[in-house]
Amino acid sequence: MNEDEYFKEKVVWIVGASTGIGEALSKHLSLYSAKIIISARRVEELSRVKSEIIEKYPSMKNKVEIVPCDITNHQSLSKIIDKSLSCYGKIDVVILNVGRSQRSGWCDIDEQVDLECFNLNALSPTILTRLFIKKYLREDGVDFMNPIQIVVVSSVCGVMPAVLSPSYTASKHALMGYFRLLGVEYSDKSLNVTIVCPSLTFSPNNVMNAFTNKTGEINGETLTNITDKHMTAERCAEAICQSAANKCNEVWLSKTFDILFLTYLSVYFPYLFLRTIKFIGIQKLRKIRGSK
C-alpha cells in the first residue's frame, strides 16, 4: 500500500523520537499529514523536532504533540499512555524506537550492564506495550477500539550475533522474541506487529552513547563521516514507513549486500555463517562494527 494513503490522518505515537531514526520518522510521517505524538526523555530535543516539523510543514501546527517519557520508569508508563491517548482520542500506530547500542568484549561486561541493557532494549518496550494493549481493548475484551499496529525498530543484531555487542545482541533477540509472540497470540484480533531490523545507520549519537562493559559509562566514540556501508536515518525512516504501510511481519534492512548475506546465512545456514565469519576475520568485523 502507498504510505501516503496508509498514514494520512492516522495517529502515530513514536516512542524514542528525539534524535536519529526516531527524529527522521517524525519528520517523514509529516509528509503524509499523519497526526503524531513524539516521546523521549529530553523535552528540549522533542521541542526542537516539533519546531523543525512545523517550520517545514506549516499544516502540521496542530498535528504534533509532545509527551515526555522515560520508558525505563515503569511506574510512570500507565499515566504516559493515558496522556498519549488524550492527545487525539485514539492511537492507530505505535512505533517503538527504543534502545542503546554497545561496544564491549563478551567476557568483559559487568552484570549490571547486562541488566540495564535488557531493561532499556527489551523489557521496557514490552511492558509499555502490555499496558497499552490492556487499556486499548474494548470492555468486552473481544477486540480493540480500532485496528492498531505495533512497529518495533529492532536491529539485524536481533537476528544474527554482532561482534562487540553481547548484551545488545541478546537484548534485541529478546525484544524480537516478545513481539514475534505478540503477533502470534493476537493474530485473531485487529492487531498487526511489524518488526524492522536495520543494519548500519548513520546516527552519531548512537555510537557515542553506546553501553560499554561498565555501568554508568558511555562509549564516547563520535562518527563524523557517513561511510558507504551506512544508511542515512532518513532512508531508514522511509523504509520503516514502507514496511508498516504494507504490514510486513519482519523486515531486514541494509544498504550493502554483505550484511544482508550474513544475516541470511546466520538464520538458514548457521554452519556456513561461522565458516564465513572465520574467513572474513574477526578484526575486520571489529572495524566494521566501529570499535575504538
ChimeraX attribute file (.defattr): number of C-alpha atoms within 10 A of each C-alpha:
attribute: neighborCount
match mode: 1-to-1
recipient: residues
	/A:1	11
	/A:2	10
	/A:3	17
	/A:4	17
	/A:5	12
	/A:6	16
	/A:7	22
	/A:8	15
	/A:9	15
	/A:10	19
	/A:11	24
	/A:12	24
	/A:13	27
	/A:14	25
	/A:15	24
	/A:16	27
	/A:17	28
	/A:18	25
	/A:19	21
	/A:20	21
	/A:21	27
	/A:22	27
	/A:23	24
	/A:24	21
	/A:25	27
	/A:26	27
	/A:27	22
	/A:28	18
	/A:29	22
	/A:30	23
	/A:31	16
	/A:32	16
	/A:33	19
	/A:34	21
	/A:35	24
	/A:36	29
	/A:37	25
	/A:38	28
	/A:39	26
	/A:40	23
	/A:41	17
	/A:42	15
	/A:43	16
	/A:44	12
	/A:45	16
	/A:46	23
	/A:47	15
	/A:48	13
	/A:49	23
	/A:50	24
	/A:51	16
	/A:52	13
	/A:53	23
	/A:54	17
	/A:55	12
	/A:56	12
	/A:57	14
	/A:58	12
	/A:59	12
	/A:60	19
	/A:61	13
	/A:62	10
	/A:63	20
	/A:64	22
	/A:65	19
	/A:66	21
	/A:67	19
	/A:68	20
	/A:69	20
	/A:70	17
	/A:71	24
	/A:72	18
	/A:73	10
	/A:74	13
	/A:75	9
	/A:76	13
	/A:77	20
	/A:78	15
	/A:79	11
	/A:80	19
	/A:81	19
	/A:82	13
	/A:83	15
	/A:84	22
	/A:85	18
	/A:86	11
	/A:87	18
	/A:88	15
	/A:89	10
	/A:90	16
	/A:91	24
	/A:92	18
	/A:93	22
	/A:94	21
	/A:95	24
	/A:96	22
	/A:97	23
	/A:98	21
	/A:99	23
	/A:100	17
	/A:101	25
	/A:102	27
	/A:103	27
	/A:104	20
	/A:105	14
	/A:106	12
	/A:107	8
	/A:108	11
	/A:109	17
	/A:110	12
	/A:111	13
	/A:112	13
	/A:113	20
	/A:114	19
	/A:115	14
	/A:116	19
	/A:117	25
	/A:118	22
	/A:119	18
	/A:120	20
	/A:121	27
	/A:122	25
	/A:123	21
	/A:124	21
	/A:125	23
	/A:126	20
	/A:127	16
	/A:128	20
	/A:129	19
	/A:130	13
	/A:131	13
	/A:132	19
	/A:133	13
	/A:134	12
	/A:135	16
	/A:136	20
	/A:137	15
	/A:138	13
	/A:139	11
	/A:140	7
	/A:141	10
	/A:142	11
	/A:143	16
	/A:144	18
	/A:145	16
	/A:146	14
	/A:147	14
	/A:148	21
	/A:149	21
	/A:150	23
	/A:151	26
	/A:152	23
	/A:153	23
	/A:154	27
	/A:155	25
	/A:156	24
	/A:157	22
	/A:158	21
	/A:159	19
	/A:160	21
	/A:161	18
	/A:162	19
	/A:163	22
	/A:164	21
	/A:165	22
	/A:166	22
	/A:167	28
	/A:168	30
	/A:169	25
	/A:170	21
	/A:171	27
	/A:172	27
	/A:173	21
	/A:174	18
	/A:175	24
	/A:176	23
	/A:177	13
	/A:178	15
	/A:179	21
	/A:180	16
	/A:181	12
	/A:182	18
	/A:183	19
	/A:184	12
	/A:185	11
	/A:186	13
	/A:187	12
	/A:188	10
	/A:189	14
	/A:190	14
	/A:191	21
	/A:192	20
	/A:193	25
	/A:194	24
	/A:195	27
	/A:196	26
	/A:197	22
	/A:198	24
	/A:199	22
	/A:200	23
	/A:201	22
	/A:202	22
	/A:203	19
	/A:204	16
	/A:205	15
	/A:206	22
	/A:207	22
	/A:208	18
	/A:209	18
	/A:210	21
	/A:211	27
	/A:212	23
	/A:213	25
	/A:214	16
	/A:215	16
	/A:216	10
	/A:217	12
	/A:218	17
	/A:219	20
	/A:220	15
	/A:221	17
	/A:222	15
	/A:223	15
	/A:224	9
	/A:225	9
	/A:226	13
	/A:227	12
	/A:228	9
	/A:229	17
	/A:230	17
	/A:231	21
	/A:232	19
	/A:233	20
	/A:234	19
	/A:235	16
	/A:236	27
	/A:237	24
	/A:238	18
	/A:239	18
	/A:240	25
	/A:241	23
	/A:242	17
	/A:243	20
	/A:244	28
	/A:245	18
	/A:246	13
	/A:247	17
	/A:248	16
	/A:249	15
	/A:250	17
	/A:251	18
	/A:252	18
	/A:253	20
	/A:254	20
	/A:255	18
	/A:256	14
	/A:257	11
	/A:258	11
	/A:259	18
	/A:260	17
	/A:261	12
	/A:262	20
	/A:263	23
	/A:264	16
	/A:265	17
	/A:266	18
	/A:267	12
	/A:268	10
	/A:269	12
	/A:270	15
	/A:271	11
	/A:272	13
	/A:273	19
	/A:274	14
	/A:275	11
	/A:276	14
	/A:277	13
	/A:278	10
	/A:279	9
	/A:280	11
	/A:281	11
	/A:282	12
	/A:283	10
	/A:284	11
	/A:285	15
	/A:286	15
	/A:287	11
	/A:288	12
	/A:289	16
	/A:290	16
	/A:291	15
	/A:292	10
